[in-house]
Amino acid sequence: SRSMLPVVEPTAQAQPAASTPLKSQEHAGRVAPEPPKEILGNTVDEHWRNTCGAVPTRSSLTKGGLPFGFIVSPFAAPDDSNRWLRKAAERCQSCGAVRNLYIAVESNTGRWACNFCGAINKSEDLKGRDAIESCRELRDAVIEYVEPTVGSISTQVKRKVTMLVIDTAMRQKDLDELQDSLLKALSVLDKNEEIGFITFDAVVKVYDLSKQECATAFILPGTRSPSQYDLNMLGNTGAVFAAPLHACFNTISSIIRSLKTPVRDGKRVRARSRCVGPAVEAAVAIVASLHGNSFHANADDGISPQGGKGHVSLVLGGPPTIGPGSEDFEVEASTEAAGMSPSEQQATEYFGKVGHRTRLLGISTDVLVVSMLSIGVQKLQAMTMTCGGEVVNHLHFGEAFESDLVNGMYRTGGRTSGVVDIHASACVEVLRIIGPLIDPATRQEEEMAEDLPNLAISPSVEGRSSYTVIYSLKEDVHDQYIYFQVVTAHSTHNDERVLRTSTMRIPVTDNTANLLHAVDVAASAVVLAKEAVAEVKDGSSSLEDVKAQLNQRVQTIAQTWSDQVKVTIGGRMSTFPAQLQGLPKYLFFAQNGPLLGSILNSEDDANVLRRIFLKSNLEDSLRILSPQLFSCTLNEQNVLQFEELPVEDTSLLPDRIVFMDHHTQVFVWSGSQVSGVEFEPVRQTLLSNIKAWTAGRFPSPEVMEFKEGNSMCRWLECRLNPSHRDMASRGVVGTLTEAVKGLLQKKFVPMDNDSYLQWLAKLRIAM
């Protein structure tokens, strides 16, 4: 269930109490017997949520509209060496699943039967009852392994270089604001952070940080990628292209203050010369050279890359217009409607290759866009998602931008090189894995994938990231349980390799009522929404098709899982199961909110939000999907009091200060009766608390304040259910005086979108 009030987000959640151990029954066809009793300890993974706590015996019911899957955030817990088992994980020799608490063990021989494939394995450390009972893998659902290393573990901090790559082809006013934000961000960075500085417009300028008396830069062409000759020339200059911040802070500060818009480029901001691709390539090449690597070396057939060597922060104020990665942005409407133009397709492929090369060099790239212009975010995402970075949009330079510039450098906590592998029972078919994943690319990764078909690479290892697994049943289930195992691996800041295994079992039932009671409505809604958003994001379905599919899912659930029909004046209507009452409203907001609706400024904003949603954990995903609305007051002890309100436009009453957290944007609305200065302490306390609640998010949310009657209120109003349209059907309008009716007509802007009740009525569903 969702929290009733916003709370300060903890860095780590408390460990839940272990669930009551369940008794296993002998599975048919097992060669090795199961233990006489289970010795289970903690069977709970606090970072794992199933859409349903049970599965039906009949496989056909998994196609009844309800989603069957789970959301897991394996990197949520910080690295803790006290929890690690310093030994290699024992795997099934047949399917590759890791030995776990649900295997069947023959204590006198050490043989054990895999609970996923039934294959018989043998382990010397499982001989005898005492050995079995002392084995942590057979007690706990979550185990973290670290293979013992020869010699001492290195405590030396890895060298990590951050290159700031700045677009100067923007308005001078915007450039002035950027200068202030950059200086504020640099002032809070660790003074040992190694920094480099590059700017670009029609050419790439790489700054020498050893020159304190004046800003000195080496020029690279912007019409092509930097050649090996160009890079060798840079290396032979003897210049310092990256230095610890404590040594170069004054130099970088003077460079930032000297930035000017190109004098001879009098074009409009969108059309100004902007060589984004060559600038990023130059930054990556410089970071690679500092680690003794070549940007042009052929590493495609090599081993998996070790990340964390460097980071590129690209600040962009407009689209790429010259050099590789640029495109003809004056696209005819007919071409744009048909899909990607040839130049856009070519640019996307180029940035994808740059991202692939960047990952192989162990470097990540973030793009911070501050522009109201359409820049073609999708092609930049082809680069960032491959190397573990992110594209983030901002309306203006300011506190949120500064926070993202800093947090982007530290958000992984030094953890890199993630790998994710999924194992499931033989009767289960994994349909889709959604999250920040890419296919294996190096020879080593491809060889691993040959034995582990559900293996994928996670370029970024972030605590708030999650992976959504959607499955169905291939056949009817005759066992008591089905099993899932998520195996992840990542490298720590000192290059120790941590393997985390989480194994869950889900009971099988033939009782429909029990199945419905086991449904987690919030998790189910998020999985359905992520499935729909993923189809739009990868281009396999249009927005209208996806909305139609969601509507069909709602109707299918009502028809499959409810045996009641309501007869109305308009005809027969399906009823929704009582256990799933909240699900349709989540899907209503999915279709009408920023994910699939039309309330954002541009397709760029939608692409950024969809990418964030697809990788977010359950808590963050719920905020994006269906935010909560609160009325705020200050009590006598100056403590904020919250009252949850319906997420409807009729909740915006003149005597309320209202707060909504939509994850990437936070809104504070003041009614006309509470807009005065006497209520300013409430707003200031609320803003202070918002800063605490949202600390640690990437991207950092934009906070928007407005008062009733302001035109900017539409940012909030468009996110609410237009329930004023239901007043007549509820019989409310008839009870109002003509004066009040007139006020309501002025208050609510006429709109075409349906209210929640109108949407349900069109689907022929009664609640």
N, C-alpha and C positions, 0 to 999 in steps of 0.2 A: 504494500500500500504506500501511497505517496505521503510525504511529510505534510502535515497540516500547516506548518509555519516554516518560513525560511530560517535556516540555521547557518552558523559559520561552518564552512565545509572543512572537515578534518583532513589531516594529511594521511592518516591511516585509520581504518575502521576497527572497532573492537571485535575480538574473536567471538563468533556466536557460539552458543552452547551446542554441543554435539547432539545429533538426533539419536533417538533410541535405536540401538542395534536391531536389525531385522534378521530373522532366521532364514537361511538358504535352504532350498530343496534340491535334491540331486537332479541334475539335468540328464535327460535321456541321451545315451550315446557317449557319456563321459567314460574314459578309460580309467583315470585316476579318481579315487573317491574324494569327496569333499571332507573337510575336517568335521569332527563330531559337533563342534559348536564354533560360531564365529568369534573372533577376538578383536572385533572392530573397535577403533578408537574414535577419531573425529572423521565422520563421513561427510562433512559439509565443506564446500568451498565457498567462502563468502563472496567471491568474485564471479560466481556462476549462477545464472538464472534460467530456468527452463520455462518455456511457454506453457507447458502442462506437466504437472507432477506425475502423470501416468500416461500410458499409451494404450490404444484399443487392441484387442486381440485380432480384430478384423482389419486388414490392410486398407480396405475400401474406405474406412472412416477417416483415414488420414487425408483423403481427398474431399472431405466434407466442408471445406472452407476454412476451418480452423488451422492456424499454422502450427506445425510441430518443429521445434528447434530450440536453440538456447543461445544466450549471449554470455560470453566469457571475457574477462579482463585479466589475463594471466600476468601482466606486468604491473598490476596495481600496487602490490605490496613492495616496499623498498627492499633492496638487497640486505639480507641479514645473515651473516656467516654462522651465527649460532644455530640456525635452522638447517644448515646444509649437511647432507650426508657426503662425506668425502670418499666416494667410491664410484665406480662406473655403474650405470643403471643396467639391470638385467633385462634383456628383451626376449620376447618369444622368437624362436628361430624361424617360425613359419610366417607370421604376419607383421612382426616388428613392434607389437605393442609392448609397453613396459610392464614388468611384473608389478602387481598391485594387490590391494586388499581383498579383491573378489576372486582370486584364483583358487583352484582346488589343489590341495597339497597332500601328498602321501608322505607322512612324517618319517617313516622308517627308511625310505630310499632317497628322499629329497626331490622326487619327481613332482612336477606340477602341471596342471592342465590350464591352458590359456582360456580365459573367460570370453575372449573375442572369437577365436577360431577353433578352439578345442584341441589344438595341437599339444603333444606331450613334450615337456622340456625337463631338464635336470639341473639342479643347483646344489652344490655341496654344502652351502651355508643354510640349507633348509632341512638338514637331517636332525631329527629329534624334536620333541615337543618344546623343549626350552629354547632351541634355536629359532623355532617358528614364532614363539611368543615374544622373543626379543627383537624380531625383525620389524622395523618401523614401516617398511613398505606394505606389510600385511595388516597394518592397523589404521593408517591414516590415508585419507583420499588425496591429499596434496603432499607431495614429496619433492624436495629440491636436491639435486645431485651436483657435486663438483668433483671432477676426476682429480685424484691426488697428483701433484706435480713433483718433479724431481728438483730438490733444492728449495730455497726460500722463495716466497712469493714477493714479487716486486712491489714496493710501495711508492715507487717513483711515479709522479703524475705524468701521464702522456702529454706530449706536446700537441696542443691544439691551437690552430691559427684561425681567426675570424677575419674575413675580408668584407669590408663595407663597400658596396658597389652602388653609387648614387647617380640617379638620372638628373642632369642639370637642365634638360630641355623643357622646363616648365615655366610658368609665370614667375616673375621676380617676387611677387607677393608670396606665392607658395614656397618659393625657395628660401625666403627670409624665415618663414615659419618652420621649414625643415631644418634650417641651421639651428634654431633655438631648441628644437626637439632632439637633434643629434647631440648637442652639447649637454643637455640634461641627461640623456641616456648614457653617454660616456662617463658622466660624473658618478654614476652609481655602479658602474662595472667594477669587477675585481681588478685592482691595479696591476696584477700579474697577468691579466688576459693579454694574449698576443694579438695585435690588431694590424691590419693593412687597410689601405684606402685607395679606391679607384673611382673615378667619375667618367661619365660618357655623355656624348651628344652625337655629333657626326663622327667623332673619333673616340678612342679609348685613351684615358690618361691615367697612368700608373704612377703614384706619388712616391718619391724618395723621402723616407721619414728621418733620414740622418741630417737633412738640411734644415736647421732651425732658423736661419736668417731670412729665408724666403721659401715660398711654395715651389717645389721643383717636381716636374712630372715628365715621364717618358711617354711618347705618343705612339700608339698602335693604330693601324687603319681600321675603320669601322665598316668597310664594305666587304670584308672577308674574315674568315677565321684566322687567328694568329698562327703563323707557320712555326715550324721548329726553328727556323732561322731567326724569326722575330723573338722567340723565347730565349734563344741562345744569346742574342744581342742584349736582352735585358739582363741576363745572368752575368754577362761580361762587363757590365757597367760598374760593378762594385757598389751599387746602390742598396739601401736597406728598404725592402718592400713590406716588412712586417717586424714589429718590435713590441716588447711589453709596454702596456699602457703607461706605467709609471715613468718610462723613459721617453715616450713620444707624445704624451698628452698635450703638451704645449704646442708641438708641431702640428698635430692633427687639428687642434682647436683653431690655430691660425689658418690652416688650409680650409676648414669648414667656413670660417668667417669670410674668406676671400672668394667663395663660390659666386659666380655670376651666370645669368642666362646668356647663351651665345648671342653676341651683338648682331651678327649678320643674318640670323635666322628669324626673319620677321613673319613667318607663317603662323597660322593658328596653332595652338598647343598640340592638337591631335596630329597635325601633319608635320611637325618639326622633326628634324633628323635625330634618330634615336637608335643606336646600334646595340640593342640589348644582347643578342647572341654572342658577338665577339667579346663584349665586356665580361659576360659570365665565364666564357671559355678562358679568358686571360686570368681571371681571379682563381679559377680552379687550377689552372696550370701553375700559377705561382705557389699556391698552397701545396700542390703535389711536389714541386721542386724542392720545397723546404723539408720535405720528408724523403728526398732522394728518389722520387718517382718522376716519370715522364708522362705528360698528358697524352702524347701520341704513341706510347708503347702499346703493343697488342697484348691485352690482358684478358680477352674474352674467353680463352681456353684455360685460364688459370684457376687457382683455388678461390674459395669464397673470400670476399674482401673483409678486412678488419676495419671497421668504421671508427668514427671519433677523431679522425686526424685533422679535420678542419670544417669550417662552416662558412657559407657565403650568405650574406644578408643583402638582398637586392631591393632597393627602394625605387619604385617606378611610378611615374606621373602620367604616362601615356603609352600607346601601343608601339611595338617595334616597327620602324619605318624604313630602315636601311640595313643592308648586310644580311647574312643568313638568319632565318627566323622571322624576317619581315614578310608582310603580305600586303596585297592591294586591299586596303580597308574600305575603299569606295565600291562596295559590292552592290550589284543590282539587287533589288528586292526579290526578284524572281529566283536569282541564284541562291540568295540567302535562305529563302523559304525551302528550297530543294535540299538543303544540307550544306556541308562544308564546301567552300569554293576550292579549286585546285591549289591556289596559293596558300590557303589556310591549312589544307591537308599537308602540303609540303612543309609548312612552318611547324606543324604539330609533330611530324616525323623527325624534323631536325632537333627540336627541343627534347623529344624522347631519347634520341641518341646522345645528346649532351648529358641528360640525366643518368642514362645507363653508364656512360663513361665516368661521370662524377661518383656514382656509387662504387664502381670498381676501384676508385682511388681512395675510398673511405671518407668521402666528403659529402655533406648535405647542403642543400640550398633552400632558403626561404625567400619568398617574394612578397614584399609589403607594398601593396598598391594603394596610393592615395590619389584618387581621381574620380570625377563624375563621368569620365569618358569610358566608352566601351573599349577595352584593350584586348579582348580575346583570351579570357582566363583559361579556357580549356587547353590551349596549346602550352601555356606555362605550367599547368598542372601535369601535363605529360612529362615534364622535366622534374618537378618537385616530388611527385608521388613515387617516382622511380628511385630517387636517392634519399628518401626519408624526410623531405622538406614539406613545406606547406605554402599555399598562396592565401594571403589574407587581405581583405578589402577594408579600407577606412574612408570615412567621409572627409576627414581633415586631419592635419597633424595635431597632436595633443597628447594627453595622458595615456590614452589607450594605445596609440601608435608607439609611444616611448616604452610602454610596458611590453608590447609584443617584440620590439627590437631587442630588449634585454632578455625576456623569457625565451625567445626563440633560440638563444645560444645555450641555455641551460636546461631546457625542458626534459631532456632524456636522462638527466642526472649522470651522464657519463656512460650509460648503457647503450650498446650498439649491436649490430649484426644479428637481428632477430630471425628465428625460424619457427614456423608453426606447423604442427602435424596433427591430424585428426584420425582417430580410430573408432570404429563402430561395430556393433554386432553384425553377424553375417546377414541377418534379415533386414538390415537397415540400409537404405540408399541415401547417401549424402548428396543432396541436390545442388546446394550452393553454399559457398563460404564468402561472406561479405565483410570487408574490412580493409585496412591499409596494407594490402598484400600484392605481391607481384610474382610472376612465374619464375622458376629457377632459370638462371642465365649462364652461369659458369659451368665448366665441365664437372667440377666437384658437386655442385648443386644438382645438376641433371642426373648424376650417378646416384645420389641420395634419393631423388624422386623416382627412379626406376623401381626401388624396393618399397617406397612409401608413396602411393599414388595420390594421397591427399596432402602432400607436403607443399608448403608455399613459403615464400620469403617475405619477412616483414622488415623493410629497410629502416623503419623508425621503431624504437623501443620506448613507448611512452606509457606512463601509469594510467592515464585517462582513456587510452585507446581500448577498443574491444573488437572481438571477432564474432560474427553472427553466423551460426550454422543452421541451415534449414534441411530437414530430412523427411523422408516418407518411408513406409514399410514396403518391401518388395513382395512380401507374402504374409499370410496370417501367422501370428506368433503363438507358439505353443509352450514357450518357456515362461517362467515367472517374472523374469526381468529382461530388459535390454540394457546394454552397456555402451558408454562413451568414454573416450579418453582424449584429452588435449595435452599434447607434449610440445613444450616451447623451449627454445634455447636462446641465450643471449650472452654477450660478453660484458663483464663489469669494467669499471674505470681502470682497474689494474690488470685487465686481460684474462681474468679467470672466466672459464666457460661454465655457465649455470644451466642445468637442464631441469625444467620444472614439469612435473607430471600431475595431472588432476584427473581422477577417475570417478565417474558417476554411474549409478545404476538407477533405472526408472522402472517402477513396477508396471506390470501389464494387467489390464482389467477388462472384463466383458460387461461391466455395469456402466451404462451411459450416465447415470446420475453421479456416480463416483468420478467419472472422467470429467464431467462439467465442473464439479466442485474443485477439481485439481487444476483447472485452468488459471494461469496468472494473466489477468486481463491486461495489465500494463505491459508486461513483457511481450504478450501476443500482439498488442497494438504496435509496439516498436518494431517487431520482426516484420509484420505486414507492411508497415510504412517503409522500412529499409529495403524490403524486396521491391516495392514499387519505385522508390527513388533510384535504386540501383539500375533498374531497367531504363529509366529516363536518362540517367547519367551516362550509361554506356551506349545509348542511342538505339537500343533494341526495340523500344516502344516510344510512341509520342505521349505527350502530356494527356491528351484527351483519351487515348487508348488505356493508359494506366488508371485514370480516374474511372473509366467504365469498368475495368477489371476489379477495382476496389469495390465499386457498387455491387458488382456481381458476387464478390466474396461475401459481402454483408447479406445479400439475399440468400445465397447458398447456405450460410450459417443458420439463418432463421428457418429455412425450409428443412434442413437436415437435422438440426438439434432441438427443434421445438415441435411439439405435437399439437399445439393450440393454434386456432385461427380465430381472428376477431372479425365479426361482421359489422360493417359500418354503412352509412348512407351511400358512400362511394363504392361499396363492394367489399369483397373479402380481402383481409390483410393478414400477412404472417406476423406472428409475435416473436419477439426475441427472447431467448432463454434468460431467466432471472439471474442466473449465475454470471452472465456475460453482459449485463446491462451497460457497463461503462465503455464497452468496445466500440460501438458505433460513433460515439462522440469523439473519441480519439481519431477515428478515420475521417470524420467530418472536418476536424481541424487540420488533418494531414492534407486534405484536398483544397481547403480554403486558406490555409496559412502560407507562410513563405516557401515551404518545401515544394508544393505542387500548385499553389495558387499564383495569382498575378499581382501581388502586393509589393514586390520589390522593385527597385529602380530599373534594373537591367538583368539580362541573362547572366552577366558576369557575377552579380551578387548572388543569384540563385545557384550557380555552379559552385561558388565558394561554400555556401551554406550546406548544399547537398553533400559535398565532400566531407565537411566537418561532421554532419549527421551520420554518415555511413561509418565513420571510424570511432564515434563517441560511445562511451559506456552507457549503461541503462539510465542512470540518473541524468546525465547531460542530454541524452536523446529525448527523454520525457519532457525536459524543459523546452527543447526545440520544437517537439511535436505538439505539445499542448500545455502552454504555460499556465501558471496559477495567478490569480488576481487577488490582491489584499488591500483592505482599507487600513490605514495607519493612524494611530493616535499616540500621544505622549501622556503617560500617567504622571502622578504627583512626584514619583521618584525619578522622573526623566528617563523612563524605560519605554521603549516602543512597544505598543500593543497592536497585535494584528488580528484582523477578522477576515477570514476567507470569503470571497464573494464569487457568485457565478460569473463565468468568463463571458459576459454579455454586455452589450452596449447600454442596457437599462441599469447596469450597476454604476454608471458614471453619474452620480448624483451631486448636486452643487455643494453639499456639506461634507464631502469626502476628499481626502488625499489618498490617491490610489497608486499602488506600486505593482508593476509586472516585470518579471524576469524572464526574458525570452532567450536566455543564454548568450547570444552574441549581441543582443541589445537589451538595455534595461530602461523602462519608462516610468517616470514619476509625473502623475497628473493631479492637478489641484483644481477642485471645483470652485465656482465663482464666489461662494460664501467663505472659503478658506484660503483665498489667494493673497490675503494681506500680510503685512510684515509681522503681525502678532503670531502667525503660524509658521514663521521662518525657522524657529528652533526644531519643529517637527521635521521639516524638509532637510535641514542640515544634519540632524541625527540620522535620518534615513539614508542620506547620501554617504555618511561615514560608515554605516553598517553595510551598505551595498559594496563598498570598497573591500570590506573584510570578507563578505560572502563570496565575492568573485575572485579573490586572490588566488593565483595559481592557474587560472584558466588560460588556455591559448587557443584561439585569440582572446584577448581581453575585450570585454563588451564595451560598446559605446553607451554612455548614460545620457538619456535625453529627458529634459524637463520641459513641461509646458502647462499652461493654464487653460481652463475651460474657455472656449471661444477662439483660441488661437488656431490658425490654419494648420499648424504642425501637429495638432491633435490627431490628424488622420493617421499618423504613424502608429498610434495605439488603437484607434477605433477600428481600423481595417483588420485587426487581429482578433476582434471580438465577434461572438455570435450575434448577428443582427436580430436579437429577440424582440425588438419593438415591432417587427413585422408579424409576430405571433399574437399581438395583443387582441386583435379582433377574434381570432380563433379561440382564445382563452376567455373571451367575454369581458376583458378588462376595459376596452374602449367604451363600451356602453355605460360603464359606471362613472366615467369621467365627465367633468363639466366642459362646456365649449371652450372656456378660457384655457384649461389645462390641455385640451386637445390641440389648440392652436400653438401652445408652447412646445408640445411634443413634435408637431409638424416642422417647426423651425429648428428644433434641436437635432433631429436626425436627418442626415443627408439622404435623399433618395438613392437607392442602389438596386442593382439587378440580381445580386447573388442571393441565394436562398438562405433562410434561417435553418437551424438544425431540424425543427419540426417539419418545415416545408420539404427539406431534403428527404426525411424519412417517409413522408407521405408520398413523394414521387416514387420511392422504392417499394411502396405498398407494404410498409412495415409499421406495426404498432408496438409501442413500448408499454 
